[in-house]
Amino acid sequence: MSGAQLFVLTTRTAEVFAWTIAAGSTATIMGGVYWTACVLSFPSWRRRAWVRARVGIPAVVVFLWATLLSTLIHLDKLHLSASGSARLAAWAWLLVYVLDPLLMTWAWVKQQRVKGLDAPPAGDLSLAYRLLLLGSGLSFGLLGLVMLGSPATVMAAAPLPLTPFTSRAIGSWVLGMGTVFATMAWENDMDRILPAAVASLVLVPLLLTGLMRYWEQFRWGAASAVYIGLITLVGLIGALGLQRPGRRDG
């Protein structure tokens, strides 16, 4: 639902979303990553074996806790006292991000304690690809932490309009993306990382669509070049992740 509220009803967040996001460019980014999370979740849900479905779980846990922290810091921005659908959206947001971090963490820990052996990997990642994933995971993770911890720094340099709340909200996703990339490298298997690779490819056109819709809101220069470079990097990670697994020796 958040994806539609932010990506489709971009100019109506004051009426339909948990809090008001004035900049359409910012709202479309958030809506795009929510839809991308659905793309990651659906194929993972369809996979019966835990080892083939878990690539996104650590990232979801990290994102949920980061979003809860951001929400509590900016609780006064939520439409908790508004009327109509905005109030409903605000209370739903608060309920989700208070309960889901606890429930998801409990489920993850419980699953980790289940005894058994993982099925053998279908095919190793290349060394170059693993290094790309590790470097990207570190870069996105550090950027996400800065967006969460020092939004004023990011707001001054960002290529699009941000507020402290939207900086932290997007930073939660960026931190989650860094966790996904690091987890992909740790899994070291072309089959296990497939849902995350597909989601990475889907994110690229969504972000580019938001850029084209709100071209005039972007500040062009070094910051925008970095932004487009990060989008390109995400697309490269997704494309390389769709390679067919090679045969394992032995």
C-alpha positions as CSV (number, residue, x, y, z in Angstrom):
1,M,0.0,0.0,0.0
2,S,2.8,2.4,0.8
3,G,4.2,2.0,-2.7
4,A,1.0,3.1,-4.3
5,Q,0.5,6.0,-1.8
6,L,4.0,7.3,-2.5
7,F,4.6,6.4,-6.1
8,V,1.2,6.9,-7.6
9,L,-0.6,9.3,-5.2
10,T,2.7,11.3,-4.9
11,T,1.1,14.7,-4.6
12,R,-1.5,13.6,-2.0
13,T,0.6,12.4,0.8
14,A,-1.0,15.0,3.1
15,E,-4.3,13.1,2.6
16,V,-3.4,9.5,2.2
17,F,0.0,8.8,3.7
18,A,1.3,8.6,7.3
19,W,3.0,11.9,7.1
20,T,3.3,14.7,4.5
21,I,6.1,14.5,2.0
22,A,6.2,17.7,0.0
23,A,8.8,16.8,-2.6
24,G,7.5,14.4,-5.2
25,S,11.0,13.3,-6.1
26,T,11.5,12.1,-2.5
27,A,8.1,10.4,-2.3
28,T,8.7,8.4,-5.6
29,I,12.0,7.1,-4.3
30,M,10.3,5.8,-1.2
31,G,7.4,4.4,-3.2
32,G,9.8,2.7,-5.6
33,V,11.8,0.9,-2.8
34,Y,8.6,-0.3,-1.2
35,W,7.5,-1.9,-4.5
36,T,11.0,-3.3,-4.9
37,A,10.7,-4.9,-1.4
38,C,7.5,-6.6,-2.6
39,V,9.4,-8.0,-5.6
40,L,12.0,-9.3,-3.3
41,S,9.5,-10.8,-0.9
42,F,7.2,-12.6,-3.4
43,P,9.7,-15.0,-5.0
44,S,11.3,-15.6,-1.6
45,W,7.9,-16.5,-0.2
46,R,7.4,-19.0,-3.0
47,R,10.6,-20.8,-2.3
48,R,10.0,-23.6,0.2
49,A,13.6,-24.2,1.4
50,W,14.7,-21.6,3.9
51,V,18.2,-21.5,2.5
52,R,16.8,-20.4,-0.9
53,A,14.5,-17.7,0.6
54,R,16.6,-16.1,3.4
55,V,18.7,-13.6,1.4
56,G,16.5,-10.6,2.2
57,I,15.7,-11.4,5.8
58,P,18.7,-9.7,7.5
59,A,18.0,-6.6,5.5
60,V,14.4,-6.5,6.4
61,V,15.2,-6.8,10.1
62,V,17.8,-4.0,9.8
63,F,15.3,-1.8,7.8
64,L,12.5,-2.4,10.3
65,W,14.5,-1.4,13.3
66,A,16.0,1.7,11.6
67,T,12.5,2.8,10.5
68,L,11.2,2.3,14.0
69,L,14.0,4.6,15.3
70,S,13.3,7.2,12.6
71,T,9.6,7.1,13.4
72,L,10.0,7.6,17.1
73,I,12.4,10.5,16.5
74,H,9.9,12.2,14.2
75,L,6.7,11.0,15.9
76,D,5.3,14.5,15.8
77,K,5.3,14.5,12.0
78,L,2.8,11.6,11.7
79,H,-0.8,12.4,11.0
80,L,-2.0,10.8,14.2
81,S,-4.4,13.6,15.0
82,A,-5.5,14.2,11.4
83,S,-8.8,13.1,9.9
84,G,-9.8,10.5,7.3
85,S,-7.4,8.2,5.5
86,A,-4.3,10.2,6.6
87,R,-5.0,9.4,10.3
88,L,-5.7,5.7,9.5
89,A,-2.4,5.6,7.5
90,A,-0.5,7.1,10.4
91,W,-1.8,4.7,13.0
92,A,-1.3,1.8,10.7
93,W,2.3,2.9,10.1
94,L,3.0,3.2,13.8
95,L,1.5,-0.2,14.5
96,V,3.4,-1.9,11.8
97,Y,6.8,-0.4,12.7
98,V,6.3,-1.1,16.4
99,L,5.3,-4.7,16.0
100,D,7.1,-5.8,12.9
101,P,10.7,-5.3,14.2
102,L,9.9,-7.5,17.2
103,L,8.0,-10.2,15.3
104,M,10.5,-10.3,12.4
105,T,13.5,-10.6,14.8
106,W,11.8,-13.3,16.8
107,A,11.0,-15.3,13.7
108,W,14.5,-14.9,12.3
109,V,16.1,-16.0,15.6
110,K,13.7,-18.9,15.9
111,Q,14.5,-20.1,12.3
112,Q,18.2,-19.8,12.9
113,R,17.9,-22.2,15.8
114,V,16.3,-24.9,13.7
115,K,18.6,-27.8,13.3
116,G,19.6,-29.1,10.0
117,L,22.1,-28.7,7.1
118,D,21.8,-26.3,4.2
119,A,21.5,-27.8,0.7
120,P,24.7,-27.4,-1.3
121,P,25.0,-24.2,-3.2
122,A,24.1,-24.4,-6.9
123,G,27.0,-22.3,-8.1
124,D,29.6,-20.0,-6.6
125,L,29.7,-16.3,-7.3
126,S,32.8,-15.1,-9.1
127,L,35.4,-13.4,-7.0
128,A,34.9,-10.1,-8.8
129,Y,31.2,-10.2,-8.2
130,R,31.6,-11.0,-4.5
131,L,34.0,-8.1,-4.2
132,L,31.6,-5.8,-6.0
133,L,28.8,-6.9,-3.6
134,L,31.0,-6.5,-0.5
135,G,32.2,-3.0,-1.6
136,S,28.6,-2.0,-2.5
137,G,27.3,-3.3,0.8
138,L,29.9,-1.3,2.7
139,S,29.2,1.8,0.7
140,F,25.4,1.7,1.0
141,G,25.7,0.7,4.6
142,L,27.9,3.7,5.5
143,L,25.7,6.1,3.4
144,G,22.6,4.7,5.2
145,L,24.2,5.3,8.6
146,V,25.1,8.9,7.7
147,M,21.5,9.5,6.5
148,L,20.2,8.2,9.7
149,G,22.7,9.8,12.1
150,S,23.4,13.1,10.4
151,P,20.5,14.1,8.2
152,A,21.6,17.7,8.1
153,T,24.9,16.7,6.4
154,V,23.0,14.7,3.8
155,M,20.4,17.4,3.2
156,A,23.1,20.0,2.4
157,A,24.7,17.7,-0.2
158,A,21.8,15.7,-1.6
159,P,20.7,16.1,-5.2
160,L,17.0,16.3,-4.2
161,P,14.9,17.9,-1.5
162,L,15.1,16.1,1.9
163,T,13.9,16.7,5.4
164,P,15.4,15.1,8.5
165,F,12.5,12.6,8.5
166,T,12.8,11.7,4.8
167,S,16.6,11.5,5.1
168,R,16.2,9.0,7.9
169,A,13.4,7.1,6.1
170,I,15.4,6.7,2.9
171,G,18.5,6.0,4.9
172,S,16.8,3.1,6.5
173,W,16.2,1.6,3.0
174,V,19.8,2.4,1.9
175,L,21.1,0.7,5.0
176,G,18.8,-2.3,4.2
177,M,20.2,-2.4,0.6
178,G,23.7,-2.5,1.9
179,T,22.7,-5.4,4.1
180,V,21.2,-7.2,1.1
181,F,24.4,-6.8,-0.9
182,A,26.5,-8.0,1.9
183,T,24.2,-11.0,2.5
184,M,24.4,-11.9,-1.2
185,A,28.2,-12.0,-1.0
186,W,27.9,-14.1,2.2
187,E,25.5,-16.6,0.6
188,N,27.9,-17.0,-2.4
189,D,25.4,-18.9,-4.5
190,M,23.7,-17.8,-7.8
191,D,20.5,-19.5,-6.9
192,R,20.1,-18.2,-3.4
193,I,20.7,-14.6,-4.4
194,L,18.2,-14.6,-7.3
195,P,15.3,-12.9,-5.6
196,A,17.6,-10.0,-4.5
197,A,19.1,-9.7,-8.0
198,V,15.7,-9.5,-9.6
199,A,14.6,-6.9,-7.1
200,S,17.7,-4.8,-7.8
201,L,16.9,-4.7,-11.5
202,V,13.3,-3.7,-10.8
203,L,14.4,-0.8,-8.6
204,V,16.4,0.9,-11.4
205,P,13.4,1.8,-13.7
206,L,11.4,2.9,-10.7
207,L,14.0,5.3,-9.6
208,L,14.6,6.6,-13.1
209,T,10.9,7.1,-13.5
210,G,10.8,9.2,-10.4
211,L,13.8,11.2,-11.7
212,M,12.1,11.9,-15.0
213,R,8.8,12.8,-13.4
214,Y,10.4,15.4,-11.1
215,W,13.4,16.4,-13.2
216,E,13.1,20.0,-12.1
217,Q,13.5,19.1,-8.4
218,F,16.9,17.6,-8.8
219,R,20.1,19.6,-8.3
220,W,22.4,18.7,-11.1
221,G,26.1,18.4,-10.4
222,A,28.4,16.1,-8.5
223,A,25.7,14.9,-6.2
224,S,23.3,14.0,-9.0
225,A,26.2,12.2,-10.8
226,V,26.7,10.1,-7.6
227,Y,23.0,9.4,-7.4
228,I,22.9,8.2,-11.0
229,G,26.1,6.2,-10.4
230,L,24.5,4.4,-7.5
231,I,21.4,3.6,-9.6
232,T,23.7,2.2,-12.3
233,L,25.6,0.1,-9.6
234,V,22.3,-1.4,-8.4
235,G,21.4,-2.3,-12.0
236,L,24.8,-3.9,-12.6
237,I,24.5,-5.9,-9.4
238,G,21.0,-7.1,-10.5
239,A,22.2,-8.0,-14.1
240,L,25.2,-9.9,-12.9
241,G,23.1,-11.8,-10.4
242,L,21.0,-13.3,-13.1
243,Q,23.8,-15.3,-14.6
244,R,23.3,-19.0,-14.7
245,P,25.1,-20.9,-11.9
246,G,28.2,-22.6,-13.0
247,R,29.0,-26.2,-12.1
248,R,30.9,-26.8,-8.9
249,D,34.0,-28.8,-8.8
250,G,33.9,-32.2,-7.1
